[in-house]
Amino acid sequence: MPDSLRATLTTTVGHPARAIQCPHCRALPGKPCVLRTNGRALPEPHHTRITAWEQENAA
């Protein structure tokens, strides 16, 4: 595996919305959103978390 691809896969650059608690699944700040049915972590935050973050950081 090329080093550039390996770095992309191992880097955990999260969405800035992870800075707040998710109003949908109640994931804590800094933690990924999870499915409520089985607890599996999601690669992207819930839409409601992104919206809440945008409202909190609106200028």
N, CA, C and O atoms as a Tinker XYZ file with bonds, in Angstrom:
   236  protein
     1  N      0.848000   -1.177000    0.000000    73     2
     2  CA     0.000000    0.000000    0.000000    64     1     3
     3  C      0.892000    1.239000    0.000000    63     2     4     5
     4  O      1.839000    1.327000    0.782000    81     3
     5  N      0.587000    2.200000   -0.883000    73     3     6
     6  CA     1.395000    3.427000   -0.924000    64     5     7
     7  C      1.302000    4.208000    0.388000    63     6     8     9
     8  O      0.262000    4.210000    1.047000    81     7
     9  N      2.386000    4.863000    0.752000    73     7    10
    10  CA     2.418000    5.636000    1.997000    64     9    11
    11  C      1.365000    6.737000    2.017000    63    10    12    13
    12  O      0.787000    7.021000    3.066000    81    11
    13  N      1.109000    7.363000    0.863000    73    11    14
    14  CA     0.117000    8.436000    0.829000    64    13    15
    15  C     -1.275000    7.907000    1.147000    63    14    16    17
    16  O     -2.047000    8.577000    1.833000    81    15
    17  N     -1.607000    6.718000    0.660000    73    15    18
    18  CA    -2.905000    6.122000    0.939000    64    17    19
    19  C     -2.977000    5.674000    2.392000    63    18    20    21
    20  O     -4.006000    5.847000    3.046000    81    19
    21  N     -1.909000    5.107000    2.892000    73    19    22
    22  CA    -1.876000    4.668000    4.289000    64    21    23
    23  C     -2.083000    5.845000    5.237000    63    22    24    25
    24  O     -2.791000    5.719000    6.236000    81    23
    25  N     -1.473000    6.983000    4.931000    73    23    26
    26  CA    -1.623000    8.168000    5.776000    64    25    27
    27  C     -3.062000    8.658000    5.751000    63    26    28    29
    28  O     -3.585000    9.101000    6.773000    81    27
    29  N     -3.702000    8.582000    4.598000    73    27    30
    30  CA    -5.093000    9.020000    4.485000    64    29    31
    31  C     -6.007000    8.122000    5.313000    63    30    32    33
    32  O     -6.930000    8.609000    5.966000    81    31
    33  N     -5.761000    6.840000    5.289000    73    31    34
    34  CA    -6.615000    5.898000    6.007000    64    33    35
    35  C     -6.416000    5.949000    7.516000    63    34    36    37
    36  O     -7.355000    5.680000    8.265000    81    35
    37  N     -5.227000    6.284000    7.975000    73    35    38
    38  CA    -4.959000    6.279000    9.410000    64    37    39
    39  C     -5.150000    7.644000   10.059000    63    38    40    41
    40  O     -5.179000    7.739000   11.286000    81    39
    41  N     -5.280000    8.696000    9.265000    73    39    42
    42  CA    -5.494000   10.031000    9.810000    64    41    43
    43  C     -6.954000   10.180000   10.207000    63    42    44    45
    44  O     -7.854000    9.905000    9.413000    81    43
    45  N     -7.180000   10.611000   11.423000    73    43    46
    46  CA    -8.552000   10.776000   11.898000    64    45    47
    47  C     -8.904000   12.257000   11.923000    63    46    48    49
    48  O     -9.062000   12.858000   12.986000    81    47
    49  N     -9.021000   12.828000   10.736000    73    47    50
    50  CA    -9.430000   14.220000   10.625000    64    49    51
    51  C    -10.943000   14.218000   10.672000    63    50    52    53
    52  O    -11.601000   13.797000    9.721000    81    51
    53  N    -11.487000   14.685000   11.766000    73    51    54
    54  CA   -12.929000   14.666000   11.924000    64    53    55
    55  C    -13.565000   15.967000   11.496000    63    54    56    57
    56  O    -12.895000   16.985000   11.324000    81    55
    57  N    -14.835000   15.912000   11.333000    73    55    58
    58  CA   -15.620000   17.089000   10.996000    64    57    59
    59  C    -15.591000   18.035000   12.192000    63    58    60    61
    60  O    -15.630000   17.572000   13.332000    81    59
    61  N    -15.524000   19.327000   11.968000    73    59    62
    62  CA   -15.493000   20.260000   13.101000    64    61    63
    63  C    -16.753000   20.199000   13.963000    63    62    64    65
    64  O    -16.748000   20.675000   15.098000    81    63
    65  N    -17.825000   19.621000   13.437000    73    63    66
    66  CA   -19.052000   19.494000   14.221000    64    65    67
    67  C    -18.875000   18.528000   15.392000    63    66    68    69
    68  O    -19.692000   18.513000   16.313000    81    67
    69  N    -17.826000   17.734000   15.361000    73    67    70
    70  CA   -17.571000   16.820000   16.483000    64    69    71
    71  C    -17.172000   17.570000   17.755000    63    70    72    73
    72  O    -17.001000   16.958000   18.809000    81    71
    73  N    -17.027000   18.866000   17.660000    73    71    74
    74  CA   -16.657000   19.668000   18.831000    64    73    75
    75  C    -17.822000   19.838000   19.797000    63    74    76    77
    76  O    -17.625000   20.272000   20.932000    81    75
    77  N    -19.047000   19.499000   19.357000    73    75    78
    78  CA   -20.210000   19.631000   20.235000    64    77    79
    79  C    -20.890000   18.274000   20.399000    63    78    80    81
    80  O    -20.635000   17.347000   19.630000    81    79
    81  N    -21.750000   18.166000   21.398000    73    79    82
    82  CA   -22.488000   16.926000   21.611000    64    81    83
    83  C    -23.549000   16.769000   20.527000    63    82    84    85
    84  O    -24.188000   17.744000   20.134000    81    83
    85  N    -23.736000   15.547000   20.046000    73    83    86
    86  CA   -24.729000   15.293000   19.007000    64    85    87
    87  C    -26.127000   15.271000   19.621000    63    86    88    89
    88  O    -26.377000   14.505000   20.552000    81    87
    89  N    -27.047000   16.105000   19.112000    73    87    90
    90  CA   -28.404000   16.102000   19.649000    64    89    91
    91  C    -29.198000   14.864000   19.238000    63    90    92    93
    92  O    -30.245000   14.587000   19.824000    81    91
    93  N    -28.722000   14.119000   18.247000    73    91    94
    94  CA   -29.445000   12.939000   17.769000    64    93    95
    95  C    -29.068000   11.684000   18.561000    63    94    96    97
    96  O    -29.935000   11.009000   19.115000    81    95
    97  N    -27.765000   11.379000   18.608000    73    95    98
    98  CA   -27.330000   10.143000   19.267000    64    97    99
    99  C    -26.656000   10.392000   20.619000    63    98   100   101
   100  O    -26.282000    9.447000   21.314000    81    99
   101  N    -26.504000   11.663000   20.987000    73    99   102
   102  CA   -25.891000   12.061000   22.263000    64   101   103
   103  C    -24.407000   11.708000   22.368000    63   102   104   105
   104  O    -23.885000   11.546000   23.470000    81   103
   105  N    -23.723000   11.589000   21.218000    73   103   106
   106  CA   -22.284000   11.347000   21.234000    64   105   107
   107  C    -21.600000   12.554000   21.875000    63   106   108   109
   108  O    -21.944000   13.698000   21.578000    81   107
   109  N    -20.657000   12.302000   22.732000    73   107   110
   110  CA   -19.949000   13.369000   23.438000    64   109   111
   111  C    -19.042000   14.142000   22.494000    63   110   112   113
   112  O    -18.639000   13.620000   21.455000    81   111
   113  N    -18.715000   15.387000   22.851000    73   111   114
   114  CA   -17.794000   16.167000   22.022000    64   113   115
   115  C    -16.481000   15.418000   21.805000    63   114   116   117
   116  O    -15.911000   14.854000   22.739000    81   115
   117  N    -16.017000   15.423000   20.573000    73   115   118
   118  CA   -14.785000   14.739000   20.226000    64   117   119
   119  C    -14.977000   13.285000   19.833000    63   118   120   121
   120  O    -14.063000   12.667000   19.289000    81   119
   121  N    -16.140000   12.735000   20.098000    73   119   122
   122  CA   -16.427000   11.337000   19.770000    64   121   123
   123  C    -17.273000   11.274000   18.503000    63   122   124   125
   124  O    -18.038000   12.199000   18.231000    81   123
   125  N    -17.149000   10.200000   17.723000    73   123   126
   126  CA   -17.966000   10.096000   16.510000    64   125   127
   127  C    -19.419000    9.778000   16.826000    63   126   128   129
   128  O    -19.730000    9.207000   17.872000    81   127
   129  N    -20.295000   10.150000   15.921000    73   127   130
   130  CA   -21.703000    9.784000   16.049000    64   129   131
   131  C    -21.827000    8.272000   15.909000    63   130   132   133
   132  O    -21.007000    7.624000   15.258000    81   131
   133  N    -22.858000    7.727000   16.527000    73   131   134
   134  CA   -23.071000    6.282000   16.488000    64   133   135
   135  C    -24.514000    5.977000   16.101000    63   134   136   137
   136  O    -25.411000    6.805000   16.263000    81   135
   137  N    -24.711000    4.773000   15.587000    73   135   138
   138  CA   -26.062000    4.301000   15.326000    64   137   139
   139  C    -26.676000    3.895000   16.649000    63   138   140   141
   140  O    -26.056000    3.169000   17.426000    81   139
   141  N    -27.881000    4.353000   16.910000    73   139   142
   142  CA   -28.523000    4.037000   18.183000    64   141   143
   143  C    -28.908000    2.563000   18.279000    63   142   144   145
   144  O    -29.015000    2.025000   19.381000    81   143
   145  N    -29.118000    1.904000   17.138000    73   143   146
   146  CA   -29.552000    0.512000   17.175000    64   145   147
   147  C    -28.448000   -0.451000   17.575000    63   146   148   149
   148  O    -28.696000   -1.409000   18.307000    81   147
   149  N    -27.218000   -0.204000   17.097000    73   147   150
   150  CA   -26.146000   -1.159000   17.400000    64   149   151
   151  C    -24.862000   -0.505000   17.911000    63   150   152   153
   152  O    -23.899000   -1.212000   18.211000    81   151
   153  N    -24.823000    0.812000   18.015000    73   151   154
   154  CA   -23.658000    1.494000   18.569000    64   153   155
   155  C    -22.473000    1.608000   17.622000    63   154   156   157
   156  O    -21.381000    1.983000   18.049000    81   155
   157  N    -22.664000    1.294000   16.353000    73   155   158
   158  CA   -21.571000    1.377000   15.403000    64   157   159
   159  C    -21.252000    2.841000   15.099000    63   158   160   161
   160  O    -22.155000    3.641000   14.856000    81   159
   161  N    -19.966000    3.183000   15.113000    73   159   162
   162  CA   -19.535000    4.553000   14.841000    64   161   163
   163  C    -19.741000    4.894000   13.373000    63   162   164   165
   164  O    -19.505000    4.067000   12.492000    81   163
   165  N    -20.180000    6.108000   13.124000    73   163   166
   166  CA   -20.417000    6.578000   11.770000    64   165   167
   167  C    -19.213000    7.373000   11.275000    63   166   168   169
   168  O    -18.555000    8.050000   12.065000    81   167
   169  N    -18.916000    7.301000    9.979000    73   167   170
   170  CA   -17.772000    8.058000    9.454000    64   169   171
   171  C    -18.019000    9.563000    9.426000    63   170   172   173
   172  O    -17.073000   10.346000    9.510000    81   171
   173  N    -19.268000    9.972000    9.309000    73   171   174
   174  CA   -19.626000   11.384000    9.271000    64   173   175
   175  C    -20.634000   11.677000   10.381000    63   174   176   177
   176  O    -21.402000   10.793000   10.763000    81   175
   177  N    -20.642000   12.893000   10.899000    73   175   178
   178  CA   -21.611000   13.250000   11.939000    64   177   179
   179  C    -23.037000   13.256000   11.401000    63   178   180   181
   180  O    -23.261000   13.406000   10.200000    81   179
   181  N    -23.995000   13.090000   12.304000    73   179   182
   182  CA   -25.403000   13.216000   11.927000    64   181   183
   183  C    -25.657000   14.632000   11.417000    63   182   184   185
   184  O    -24.987000   15.587000   11.810000    81   183
   185  N    -26.645000   14.737000   10.532000    73   183   186
   186  CA   -26.987000   16.046000    9.962000    64   185   187
   187  C    -27.401000   17.032000   11.059000    63   186   188   189
   188  O    -27.082000   18.218000   10.983000    81   187
   189  N    -28.105000   16.543000   12.067000    73   187   190
   190  CA   -28.541000   17.436000   13.147000    64   189   191
   191  C    -27.350000   17.982000   13.933000    63   190   192   193
   192  O    -27.402000   19.108000   14.427000    81   191
   193  N    -26.290000   17.207000   14.053000    73   191   194
   194  CA   -25.085000   17.667000   14.749000    64   193   195
   195  C    -24.395000   18.755000   13.935000    63   194   196   197
   196  O    -23.930000   19.754000   14.483000    81   195
   197  N    -24.335000   18.553000   12.632000    73   195   198
   198  CA   -23.719000   19.551000   11.757000    64   197   199
   199  C    -24.517000   20.848000   11.807000    63   198   200   201
   200  O    -23.943000   21.933000   11.896000    81   199
   201  N    -25.837000   20.733000   11.752000    73   199   202
   202  CA   -26.698000   21.907000   11.802000    64   201   203
   203  C    -26.539000   22.653000   13.125000    63   202   204   205
   204  O    -26.458000   23.882000   13.143000    81   203
   205  N    -26.494000   21.914000   14.224000    73   203   206
   206  CA   -26.328000   22.529000   15.540000    64   205   207
   207  C    -24.976000   23.242000   15.637000    63   206   208   209
   208  O    -24.884000   24.327000   16.210000    81   207
   209  N    -23.935000   22.634000   15.079000    73   207   210
   210  CA   -22.604000   23.251000   15.091000    64   209   211
   211  C    -22.603000   24.524000   14.253000    63   210   212   213
   212  O    -22.024000   25.536000   14.650000    81   211
   213  N    -23.261000   24.470000   13.076000    73   211   214
   214  CA   -23.324000   25.648000   12.216000    64   213   215
   215  C    -24.062000   26.795000   12.921000    63   214   216   217
   216  O    -23.633000   27.946000   12.843000    81   215
   217  N    -25.156000   26.486000   13.600000    73   215   218
   218  CA   -25.906000   27.525000   14.312000    64   217   219
   219  C    -25.098000   28.116000   15.453000    63   218   220   221
   220  O    -25.163000   29.316000   15.718000    81   219
   221  N    -24.334000   27.260000   16.128000    73   219   222
   222  CA   -23.519000   27.727000   17.250000    64   221   223
   223  C    -22.369000   28.621000   16.780000    63   222   224   225
   224  O    -21.949000   29.528000   17.499000    81   223
   225  N    -21.867000   28.362000   15.584000    73   223   226
   226  CA   -20.705000   29.100000   15.083000    64   225   227
   227  C    -21.043000   30.129000   14.020000    63   226   228   229
   228  O    -20.144000   30.651000   13.360000    81   227
   229  N    -22.314000   30.427000   13.841000    73   227   230
   230  CA   -22.699000   31.429000   12.854000    64   229   231
   231  C    -22.216000   32.812000   13.308000    63   230   232   233
   232  O    -22.301000   33.180000   14.480000    81   231
   233  N    -21.724000   33.529000   12.358000    73   231   234
   234  CA   -21.165000   34.847000   12.698000    64   233   235
   235  C    -22.212000   35.920000   12.600000    63   234   236
   236  O    -21.921000   37.090000   12.850000    81   235
